[in-house]
Amino acid sequence: MQVIQVRQQAYQLKAWVSSMIPNQESSVGTGEYRIINQSHRLIFLVSCVCLATLLAGCASPGEKQNNTDDSTEATEPVAPYEQDFQGDDVVEFEPSPDPLERVNRLTFVFNDVTYHYLFIPAAKQYQKLPEFMTGAIGHFFSNLGEPLSAGNHLLQGDVGDMTASIVRFGVNSTVGLLGVFDVSKSALDIEKRETDFADTLSTWGVGAGPYVVIPLLGPSDFRGGGSLLVNGFANPIRLVPDREVRLALLATDAFQSQASTIVYYDDLVEEIEDPYVFLRELYVQSGKRDEYKERLRTETENKP
């Protein structure tokens, strides 16, 4: 059911972003485009960002909702770019700044070929494994990320989430058999509070910087790309003494984290006139939305 929902969300998101990029043959002209039936499309943005980023550690939090049998009502205020538009509304399209576009496009072509002929076929085979097996693999590697999350929560001044990450790591590493089972969630109701150094830099006021496409990993920015180095050095897998085992674990971790979403890459960019622009705008606008939600959450928590 979750895979079907992700697929449906991908198609809806694709339709929305496609409408946001003006067609070169459009009669509207002068960089303007018409938004038709825009309501409810952006609410799928965060849950589908992983389809655009195609890299580990880039997951975005989903919407917080109160679900009933008859309706689903969002508990958070609507962001400026989540508001409903009337059928005749016309707004100006302003492409996101991309000073490294020439280099980024070359990297994008390399990634596109690699995804199509290597990663996607491998991911489809991986999905054929029993669900309990892929789930156990995912839990194992997710548990290894808890110390990194705990350290970054501390740097962000969030002692509560830091403590939760430490408790999760301790419980799941022991009772959960090296993290294969998420006992912290199932028995103690302690949810995962994932974060990384990119979030820490954002908390410190460091801007995202120019958009960049990273080889094999996909869309990112200077802040996110730089944080990958810190996240990599802080990865507990680096403590494994055997070099071949260490590299195998790192490769498996990177692959399994994206296997469930990269299989929809072709569906996402299919029939898109310029997939590069499509994924760039998806990544940039997703980042803006996340920053807005985080700023709103912080302001709410700081209110007396």
C-alpha positions as CSV (number, residue, x, y, z in Angstrom):
1,M,0.0,0.0,0.0
2,Q,2.8,2.4,0.8
3,V,4.5,1.8,-2.5
4,I,1.3,2.5,-4.4
5,Q,0.8,5.7,-2.4
6,V,4.3,6.9,-3.3
7,R,3.7,6.1,-6.9
8,Q,0.5,8.0,-7.0
9,Q,2.1,11.0,-5.2
10,A,4.9,10.9,-7.8
11,Y,2.5,11.3,-10.7
12,Q,0.6,14.1,-8.9
13,L,3.8,15.9,-8.1
14,K,5.0,15.4,-11.7
15,A,1.9,17.1,-13.0
16,W,2.3,20.0,-10.6
17,V,6.0,20.7,-11.4
18,S,5.4,20.3,-15.1
19,S,2.8,23.0,-14.9
20,M,5.2,25.2,-13.1
21,I,7.8,25.1,-16.0
22,P,6.6,27.1,-19.0
23,N,6.6,25.3,-22.3
24,Q,8.8,26.8,-24.9
25,E,5.9,26.7,-27.4
26,S,3.4,28.2,-24.9
27,S,1.3,31.1,-26.1
28,V,1.4,32.8,-22.7
29,G,4.9,34.1,-23.4
30,T,7.3,36.4,-21.5
31,G,8.1,33.8,-18.9
32,E,4.6,33.6,-17.6
33,Y,2.4,30.5,-17.3
34,R,-1.1,29.7,-16.3
35,I,-1.9,27.6,-13.2
36,I,-4.9,25.3,-13.7
37,N,-6.3,23.4,-10.8
38,Q,-3.3,24.0,-8.5
39,S,-5.0,23.2,-5.2
40,H,-3.8,20.2,-3.2
41,R,-0.8,19.5,-5.4
42,L,1.9,20.9,-3.2
43,I,0.9,18.9,-0.1
44,F,2.7,15.9,-1.7
45,L,6.0,17.8,-2.1
46,V,7.8,16.7,1.0
47,S,6.8,13.1,0.8
48,C,8.2,12.9,-2.8
49,V,11.4,14.9,-2.5
50,C,13.3,11.8,-2.1
51,L,12.3,10.9,-5.7
52,A,14.1,14.1,-6.8
53,T,17.2,14.1,-4.6
54,L,18.1,10.5,-5.1
55,L,20.6,10.5,-2.3
56,A,20.8,9.1,1.2
57,G,20.3,11.4,4.2
58,C,18.1,13.7,2.3
59,A,14.7,12.6,3.6
60,S,12.2,15.2,4.4
61,P,9.6,15.1,7.2
62,G,6.0,14.4,6.2
63,E,2.9,16.5,6.9
64,K,1.5,16.3,10.4
65,Q,-2.2,15.5,10.1
66,N,-5.2,14.5,12.2
67,N,-6.8,11.6,10.5
68,T,-10.4,10.6,11.0
69,D,-12.7,8.1,9.2
70,D,-14.3,10.9,7.1
71,S,-11.6,13.5,6.5
72,T,-8.0,14.5,6.8
73,E,-7.3,17.9,8.2
74,A,-3.8,19.5,8.3
75,T,-2.7,20.8,11.6
76,E,-0.2,23.3,10.3
77,P,-0.8,26.6,8.6
78,V,-0.6,26.7,4.8
79,A,2.7,27.9,3.4
80,P,2.6,30.7,0.9
81,Y,3.2,28.3,-2.0
82,E,0.6,25.8,-0.7
83,Q,-2.3,28.2,-1.1
84,D,-5.1,27.5,-3.6
85,F,-5.0,29.2,-6.9
86,Q,-8.0,30.1,-9.1
87,G,-8.2,28.7,-12.6
88,D,-7.5,32.1,-14.2
89,D,-4.6,33.1,-12.0
90,V,-1.4,34.0,-13.9
91,V,1.9,34.3,-12.1
92,E,5.5,34.9,-13.2
93,F,7.9,32.0,-13.5
94,E,11.4,32.8,-12.2
95,P,13.9,29.9,-12.6
96,S,16.0,29.2,-9.6
97,P,19.6,30.6,-9.8
98,D,22.0,28.0,-11.3
99,P,25.5,29.5,-11.8
100,L,26.9,26.0,-12.3
101,E,24.4,24.9,-14.8
102,R,26.8,23.8,-17.5
103,V,28.7,21.5,-15.2
104,N,25.5,20.4,-13.5
105,R,24.0,19.3,-16.8
106,L,27.0,17.2,-17.6
107,T,26.8,15.5,-14.2
108,F,23.0,15.1,-14.7
109,V,23.5,13.2,-18.0
110,F,26.0,10.9,-16.3
111,N,23.7,10.2,-13.4
112,D,20.7,9.7,-15.7
113,V,22.5,7.0,-17.7
114,T,23.8,5.4,-14.5
115,Y,20.4,5.3,-12.9
116,H,18.7,3.9,-16.0
117,Y,21.2,1.1,-16.8
118,L,22.6,0.2,-13.4
119,F,20.8,1.5,-10.3
120,I,17.1,1.1,-11.4
121,P,17.5,-2.6,-12.6
122,A,19.4,-3.4,-9.4
123,A,16.7,-1.7,-7.3
124,K,14.0,-3.7,-9.0
125,Q,15.7,-6.9,-8.2
126,Y,16.3,-5.8,-4.6
127,Q,12.5,-5.1,-4.2
128,K,11.8,-8.7,-5.0
129,L,13.4,-9.8,-1.7
130,P,11.0,-10.6,1.1
131,E,9.7,-7.6,2.9
132,F,11.0,-8.7,6.3
133,M,14.5,-9.0,4.9
134,T,14.6,-5.6,3.3
135,G,13.0,-4.1,6.4
136,A,15.7,-5.7,8.6
137,I,18.4,-4.3,6.4
138,G,16.9,-0.9,6.5
139,H,16.6,-0.9,10.3
140,F,20.2,-2.1,10.7
141,F,21.6,0.8,8.7
142,S,19.2,3.3,10.1
143,N,20.3,2.4,13.6
144,L,23.9,3.1,12.7
145,G,22.9,6.6,11.9
146,E,21.5,7.3,15.4
147,P,24.9,8.5,16.9
148,L,25.3,11.0,14.0
149,S,21.7,12.3,14.7
150,A,22.5,12.5,18.4
151,G,25.6,14.6,17.8
152,N,23.9,17.0,15.4
153,H,20.9,17.4,17.8
154,L,23.5,18.4,20.4
155,L,25.1,20.9,18.1
156,Q,21.6,22.3,17.3
157,G,20.9,22.7,21.0
158,D,18.1,20.1,21.0
159,V,18.8,18.0,24.1
160,G,15.5,16.2,24.0
161,D,16.0,14.8,20.5
162,M,19.6,14.0,21.3
163,T,18.5,11.9,24.3
164,A,15.9,10.1,22.2
165,S,18.5,9.2,19.6
166,I,20.9,7.9,22.2
167,V,18.2,5.8,23.8
168,R,17.1,4.5,20.5
169,F,20.6,3.5,19.6
170,G,21.2,1.7,22.9
171,V,17.9,-0.2,22.9
172,N,17.9,-1.2,19.3
173,S,21.6,-2.2,19.3
174,T,21.0,-4.6,22.2
175,V,17.4,-5.7,22.5
176,G,16.9,-5.1,18.8
177,L,19.8,-7.3,17.8
178,L,22.1,-4.7,16.3
179,G,19.2,-2.6,15.1
180,V,17.6,-5.3,13.0
181,F,14.4,-4.7,14.9
182,D,13.1,-1.2,15.9
183,V,12.2,-2.1,19.5
184,S,12.4,1.6,20.5
185,K,9.4,2.4,18.3
186,S,7.4,-0.8,18.7
187,A,7.8,-1.2,22.5
188,L,8.8,2.2,23.8
189,D,7.0,4.5,21.2
190,I,10.2,6.5,20.7
191,E,10.1,7.7,17.1
192,K,13.3,8.3,15.1
193,R,14.4,11.9,15.0
194,E,16.8,11.9,12.1
195,T,19.0,14.9,11.4
196,D,22.5,15.5,9.9
197,F,25.2,18.2,9.6
198,A,23.3,20.0,6.8
199,D,20.4,20.6,9.3
200,T,23.0,21.8,11.8
201,L,24.5,24.3,9.4
202,S,21.0,25.5,8.5
203,T,20.3,26.0,12.3
204,W,23.5,28.0,12.5
205,G,22.3,30.3,9.7
206,V,24.5,28.9,6.9
207,G,22.8,29.4,3.6
208,A,22.2,26.6,1.1
209,G,24.5,28.1,-1.5
210,P,24.4,27.4,-5.3
211,Y,22.5,24.4,-6.6
212,V,24.8,21.5,-7.5
213,V,24.4,18.0,-9.0
214,I,26.6,15.5,-7.3
215,P,27.8,12.5,-9.3
216,L,25.7,9.4,-8.6
217,L,23.9,11.2,-5.6
218,G,22.0,13.8,-7.6
219,P,20.5,17.2,-6.7
220,S,22.0,19.0,-3.8
221,D,23.6,22.4,-2.9
222,F,26.9,23.6,-1.4
223,R,25.6,23.2,2.2
224,G,24.3,19.7,1.6
225,G,27.3,18.6,-0.4
226,G,29.7,19.8,2.2
227,S,27.8,18.1,5.0
228,L,28.1,14.8,3.1
229,L,31.8,14.9,3.9
230,V,31.2,15.4,7.6
231,N,28.4,12.8,7.6
232,G,30.8,10.4,5.9
233,F,33.6,10.8,8.3
234,A,31.2,10.4,11.3
235,N,29.7,7.2,9.9
236,P,30.3,4.3,12.4
237,I,30.9,2.0,9.4
238,R,34.3,3.7,9.0
239,L,35.3,2.0,12.2
240,V,35.1,-1.5,10.6
241,P,38.8,-2.6,10.3
242,D,38.5,-4.7,7.1
243,R,38.6,-2.4,4.1
244,E,36.6,-4.6,1.8
245,V,33.9,-5.2,4.4
246,R,33.8,-1.5,5.2
247,L,33.3,-0.5,1.5
248,A,30.7,-3.2,1.0
249,L,28.7,-1.9,4.0
250,L,29.0,1.7,2.8
251,A,27.8,0.8,-0.7
252,T,24.9,-1.4,0.6
253,D,23.8,1.4,2.9
254,A,23.7,4.0,0.1
255,F,21.9,1.6,-2.2
256,Q,19.3,0.2,0.2
257,S,18.3,3.7,1.3
258,Q,17.2,4.6,-2.2
259,A,16.1,1.3,-3.7
260,S,12.4,1.8,-2.8
261,T,12.2,5.2,-4.6
262,I,14.7,5.2,-7.4
263,V,12.6,2.7,-9.3
264,Y,10.1,5.5,-10.0
265,Y,12.8,7.8,-11.4
266,D,11.9,7.1,-15.1
267,D,8.2,7.5,-14.3
268,L,8.9,10.9,-12.7
269,V,10.8,12.4,-15.6
270,E,8.9,10.6,-18.4
271,E,7.7,13.0,-21.1
272,I,9.2,16.0,-19.2
273,E,10.6,18.4,-21.8
274,D,13.6,19.3,-19.6
275,P,14.1,16.8,-16.8
276,Y,17.1,18.7,-15.5
277,V,15.0,21.8,-14.9
278,F,12.2,19.7,-13.5
279,L,14.4,18.1,-10.8
280,R,16.2,21.3,-10.0
281,E,13.0,23.2,-9.3
282,L,11.6,20.3,-7.4
283,Y,14.7,20.2,-5.2
284,V,14.9,23.9,-4.6
285,Q,11.2,24.5,-3.9
286,S,11.2,21.5,-1.6
287,G,14.1,23.0,0.4
288,K,12.2,26.3,0.6
289,R,9.1,24.6,1.9
290,D,11.1,22.7,4.5
291,E,12.8,25.9,5.7
292,Y,9.4,27.6,6.0
293,K,8.0,24.7,8.0
294,E,11.0,24.6,10.3
295,R,10.9,28.4,10.9
296,L,7.2,28.1,11.6
297,R,7.9,25.3,14.1
298,T,10.6,27.3,15.8
299,E,8.5,30.4,16.1
300,T,5.7,28.4,17.6
301,E,7.9,26.7,20.2
302,N,9.4,30.1,21.2
303,K,6.0,31.7,21.8
304,P,5.4,32.4,25.5
